[in-house]
Amino acid sequence: MKTSYSFSVLQPFAIVAGLVLVPPVVAQAQQPVSKSATASQGSAVGEKDWDIRLGAGALYQPDYEGSDDYEVAPLPLISISYRDLVFLRGPSLGVNAFTWQGPRPTDKLQLGPLVRYQMGRDEDDNDDLRGMGDIDSGAELGAFLNYSAGPWSAGVTVFQDVSSAHDGLTAKFAGGYRHSFGPKLRARAELSTTWASDDYTETFFGVTALQSQRSGMRRFQAEGGIKDVGLTLDLDYSLTQHWGLTGRLGYKRLLGDAADSPLVEDRGSPDQLMTGLFLSYKF
């Protein structure tokens, strides 16, 4: 295993989404309400409209999904929301189009649309990719559904490529638990799994006849299915009222045809580790 140091901001930027531990604003209504009504109530009582958190840090991560070579990648940390209605988290822009507030302030269901800029993959990223060609970056449209009850949460996020970068569909299912160790330290653990369509899996893990000839790898036709299962642990420590440190430790295991791909089985590893540390300022 080797370690390289990459200073490309765009490539790891696609991993920022969901990294920030910013608790959602909880409305006080105890029945289904529209987002416009919730925003009006919040404005009436003088709640802060904008929630902004900006920072920077670095991730230690595989060169590409399935690689056993790792790099240190600096990247920005961005989390911006307006009245718990519109939010920007890394490369993902979404709208909480509907919120159902449960009988307790901590019980809430939200759903809405998403758009995401998804980075591709360059064969120059790693010697093991030589001959595989580049995968273009593109735009993805999707939707999310999240439910929280006290410290527990569960949700699903679906994305469909709409820019012909890979033409694939992915769905991520996740369940999490949040715990506070005091006023300054919070932790969150999340267990997740991702399903990917044939188009997505073939684009990122398949080896065509031409790619096989150029790369020296065996030909491989990848089919869709459960792509991975993972566990992440986030720690958020408040240094001051505005400054904070966020740490992440994650493990993902590739499954199915993603794990059987020559890119992974012959040249990489299905075991994917990641860790990072970020300093941020909350306005």
C-alpha positions as CSV (number, residue, x, y, z in Angstrom):
1,M,0.0,0.0,0.0
2,K,1.3,3.4,-1.0
3,T,0.4,6.9,0.1
4,S,0.4,9.8,-2.2
5,Y,-0.5,13.5,-1.7
6,S,-3.0,15.1,-4.0
7,F,-3.9,18.7,-4.0
8,S,-6.9,18.5,-6.4
9,V,-9.9,20.2,-4.7
10,L,-12.5,18.9,-7.2
11,Q,-11.9,15.2,-7.0
12,P,-12.5,14.7,-3.3
13,F,-15.2,17.4,-3.2
14,A,-17.8,14.8,-4.1
15,I,-17.2,13.2,-0.7
16,V,-18.1,16.3,1.3
17,A,-21.9,15.8,1.2
18,G,-23.2,14.5,4.5
19,L,-19.9,15.0,6.3
20,V,-21.0,18.0,8.4
21,L,-22.7,17.3,11.7
22,V,-25.2,20.2,11.7
23,P,-28.4,19.3,13.6
24,P,-31.6,20.2,11.7
25,V,-33.9,22.9,12.9
26,V,-36.9,21.3,14.6
27,A,-40.2,22.9,14.0
28,Q,-42.7,23.1,16.9
29,A,-45.9,22.1,15.1
30,Q,-47.3,18.7,16.0
31,Q,-49.1,18.0,12.8
32,P,-48.1,17.8,9.1
33,V,-47.1,21.3,7.9
34,S,-45.9,22.8,4.7
35,K,-42.4,24.2,4.5
36,S,-43.7,27.7,3.7
37,A,-45.7,27.7,6.9
38,T,-42.8,26.4,9.0
39,A,-40.6,29.1,7.5
40,S,-43.1,31.8,8.3
41,Q,-43.5,30.7,11.9
42,G,-39.8,30.6,12.4
43,S,-39.4,34.1,11.0
44,A,-42.2,35.4,13.2
45,V,-40.5,34.3,16.4
46,G,-37.1,35.8,15.2
47,E,-35.3,32.5,14.5
48,K,-32.1,32.8,12.5
49,D,-32.9,32.3,8.8
50,W,-29.4,31.2,7.7
51,D,-27.3,28.4,9.1
52,I,-23.8,28.6,7.6
53,R,-20.8,26.5,8.3
54,L,-17.6,26.8,6.3
55,G,-14.2,25.2,6.7
56,A,-11.5,23.0,5.3
57,G,-9.6,19.9,6.1
58,A,-8.3,16.7,4.5
59,L,-9.3,13.1,3.9
60,Y,-7.1,10.1,3.8
61,Q,-8.8,7.9,1.2
62,P,-8.4,5.4,-1.7
63,D,-7.2,6.8,-5.0
64,Y,-10.3,5.5,-6.6
65,E,-13.2,3.3,-5.4
66,G,-11.8,-0.2,-5.1
67,S,-8.1,0.9,-4.9
68,D,-5.6,-0.3,-2.3
69,D,-3.5,2.8,-2.9
70,Y,-4.3,5.8,-0.7
71,E,-3.9,9.6,-0.9
72,V,-4.3,12.6,1.3
73,A,-6.7,15.0,-0.3
74,P,-7.4,18.5,1.0
75,L,-10.9,19.7,0.5
76,P,-13.4,22.4,1.6
77,L,-16.2,21.8,4.0
78,I,-19.5,23.5,3.2
79,S,-22.9,23.4,4.9
80,I,-25.5,26.1,4.2
81,S,-29.2,26.1,4.9
82,Y,-32.0,28.6,4.8
83,R,-34.9,28.3,7.2
84,D,-34.4,24.5,7.1
85,L,-35.9,24.7,3.6
86,V,-33.1,24.9,1.1
87,F,-29.6,23.5,1.8
88,L,-26.2,23.1,0.2
89,R,-24.0,20.4,1.5
90,G,-20.8,19.9,-0.5
91,P,-21.8,19.2,-4.1
92,S,-25.5,18.5,-3.2
93,L,-28.3,21.1,-3.4
94,G,-31.6,20.1,-1.9
95,V,-35.0,21.3,-0.7
96,N,-36.9,20.1,2.3
97,A,-40.2,20.2,0.3
98,F,-42.3,18.5,3.0
99,T,-41.8,18.2,6.7
100,W,-44.0,16.2,9.1
101,Q,-43.5,17.0,12.7
102,G,-44.2,14.2,15.2
103,P,-45.6,14.4,18.7
104,R,-42.1,15.0,20.1
105,P,-39.8,17.9,19.0
106,T,-37.2,15.3,18.1
107,D,-39.5,13.3,15.8
108,K,-39.6,14.5,12.2
109,L,-39.9,13.2,8.7
110,Q,-38.6,15.2,5.7
111,L,-38.5,14.6,2.0
112,G,-37.6,16.5,-1.1
113,P,-35.6,16.8,-4.4
114,L,-31.8,16.8,-4.8
115,V,-29.3,17.8,-7.4
116,R,-25.7,16.7,-7.2
117,Y,-22.5,17.3,-9.2
118,Q,-20.7,14.0,-9.4
119,M,-17.0,13.8,-10.2
120,G,-15.9,11.2,-12.7
121,R,-12.6,9.3,-12.8
122,D,-9.4,9.9,-14.7
123,E,-7.1,7.0,-15.7
124,D,-4.2,9.2,-14.6
125,D,-5.5,9.0,-11.0
126,N,-3.6,5.7,-10.5
127,D,-1.4,3.4,-12.6
128,D,-3.9,0.6,-12.2
129,L,-6.4,2.7,-14.2
130,R,-4.1,3.0,-17.3
131,G,-6.0,1.9,-20.4
132,M,-9.4,2.2,-18.7
133,G,-10.1,5.7,-20.2
134,D,-11.7,8.6,-18.3
135,I,-15.2,8.7,-16.8
136,D,-16.7,12.2,-17.3
137,S,-18.1,14.2,-14.4
138,G,-21.8,14.9,-14.6
139,A,-25.0,16.1,-13.0
140,E,-27.4,13.8,-11.0
141,L,-31.0,14.4,-10.0
142,G,-32.5,12.6,-7.1
143,A,-34.7,12.7,-4.0
144,F,-34.4,11.9,-0.3
145,L,-36.6,10.7,2.5
146,N,-35.3,11.0,6.1
147,Y,-37.0,10.2,9.4
148,S,-35.6,10.9,12.9
149,A,-36.9,9.8,16.3
150,G,-34.9,11.1,19.2
151,P,-31.3,10.0,18.7
152,W,-32.2,7.5,16.0
153,S,-32.5,8.3,12.3
154,A,-33.1,6.4,9.0
155,G,-33.3,7.5,5.4
156,V,-32.9,6.7,1.7
157,T,-31.3,8.9,-1.0
158,V,-31.7,8.1,-4.7
159,F,-29.7,9.6,-7.6
160,Q,-30.0,9.3,-11.4
161,D,-27.4,10.5,-13.8
162,V,-28.9,13.0,-16.3
163,S,-25.7,14.0,-18.1
164,S,-24.7,10.7,-19.8
165,A,-21.6,10.4,-17.6
166,H,-22.6,6.9,-16.5
167,D,-26.4,6.8,-17.1
168,G,-26.8,4.9,-13.8
169,L,-29.0,4.9,-10.8
170,T,-27.9,4.6,-7.2
171,A,-29.9,4.3,-3.9
172,K,-28.3,4.6,-0.5
173,F,-30.1,3.3,2.6
174,A,-28.7,4.5,6.0
175,G,-29.5,4.3,9.7
176,G,-27.8,6.4,12.3
177,Y,-27.5,7.1,16.0
178,R,-26.5,10.4,17.6
179,H,-25.2,10.9,21.1
180,S,-24.0,13.9,23.1
181,F,-21.2,13.5,25.6
182,G,-21.7,17.0,26.9
183,P,-22.2,20.5,25.6
184,K,-19.0,20.4,23.4
185,L,-18.7,16.8,22.1
186,R,-21.2,15.0,19.9
187,A,-20.9,11.6,18.1
188,R,-22.9,10.0,15.3
189,A,-22.6,6.4,14.0
190,E,-24.1,5.4,10.7
191,L,-24.6,2.1,9.0
192,S,-25.3,2.2,5.3
193,T,-25.6,0.2,2.1
194,T,-25.7,1.2,-1.5
195,W,-27.6,-0.3,-4.5
196,A,-26.3,0.5,-8.0
197,S,-27.9,-0.2,-11.4
198,D,-26.2,-2.1,-14.3
199,D,-25.2,1.1,-16.0
200,Y,-23.4,2.5,-13.0
201,T,-21.7,-0.7,-12.0
202,E,-20.5,-1.4,-15.6
203,T,-19.2,2.1,-16.0
204,F,-17.1,2.1,-12.8
205,F,-16.2,-1.6,-12.4
206,G,-16.7,-3.2,-15.8
207,V,-13.8,-4.0,-18.3
208,T,-14.7,-3.9,-21.9
209,A,-12.9,-5.7,-24.7
210,L,-11.0,-2.5,-25.7
211,Q,-10.2,-1.7,-22.0
212,S,-9.0,-5.3,-21.5
213,Q,-6.6,-5.0,-24.5
214,R,-5.3,-1.6,-23.4
215,S,-5.0,-2.3,-19.6
216,G,-4.0,-6.0,-19.6
217,M,-6.9,-6.9,-17.3
218,R,-9.4,-9.7,-18.0
219,R,-12.7,-8.7,-19.6
220,F,-15.4,-8.3,-17.1
221,Q,-19.1,-7.4,-17.5
222,A,-20.4,-5.9,-14.2
223,E,-24.1,-6.1,-13.3
224,G,-26.0,-4.1,-10.8
225,G,-27.0,-5.0,-7.3
226,I,-25.9,-4.2,-3.7
227,K,-22.6,-2.4,-4.3
228,D,-21.3,-1.9,-0.7
229,V,-22.0,-1.8,3.0
230,G,-20.3,0.7,5.3
231,L,-20.0,2.1,8.8
232,T,-18.9,5.6,9.6
233,L,-18.3,7.4,12.9
234,D,-18.3,11.2,13.1
235,L,-17.1,13.3,16.1
236,D,-17.9,17.0,16.4
237,Y,-16.1,19.0,19.0
238,S,-17.0,22.7,19.7
239,L,-13.8,24.7,20.3
240,T,-15.7,27.9,20.8
241,Q,-19.2,29.3,20.1
242,H,-18.2,29.5,16.4
243,W,-15.2,27.3,15.8
244,G,-15.4,23.5,15.7
245,L,-13.5,20.3,14.8
246,T,-15.1,17.5,12.9
247,G,-13.4,14.1,12.6
248,R,-14.6,11.1,10.6
249,L,-13.6,7.4,10.5
250,G,-15.2,5.2,7.9
251,Y,-15.0,1.6,6.5
252,K,-16.7,0.3,3.4
253,R,-16.8,-3.2,2.0
254,L,-17.5,-3.6,-1.7
255,L,-19.8,-6.4,-2.6
256,G,-21.2,-8.2,-5.6
257,D,-19.8,-7.4,-9.1
258,A,-18.1,-4.3,-7.7
259,A,-15.9,-6.6,-5.5
260,D,-15.4,-9.1,-8.3
261,S,-14.1,-6.6,-10.8
262,P,-10.5,-7.0,-11.9
263,L,-10.0,-3.4,-10.8
264,V,-10.7,-4.5,-7.2
265,E,-10.1,-8.2,-7.0
266,D,-6.8,-8.3,-9.0
267,R,-5.4,-4.8,-8.5
268,G,-7.2,-3.2,-5.5
269,S,-9.1,-4.3,-2.5
270,P,-12.8,-4.5,-1.5
271,D,-11.9,-3.1,1.9
272,Q,-12.1,0.7,1.7
273,L,-10.9,2.8,4.7
274,M,-11.2,6.6,5.1
275,T,-10.4,9.1,7.8
276,G,-10.4,12.9,7.9
277,L,-10.3,16.0,10.1
278,F,-11.9,19.4,9.4
279,L,-11.8,22.8,11.0
280,S,-14.9,24.9,10.5
281,Y,-16.5,28.2,11.4
282,K,-20.2,28.5,12.1
283,F,-21.7,32.0,11.3
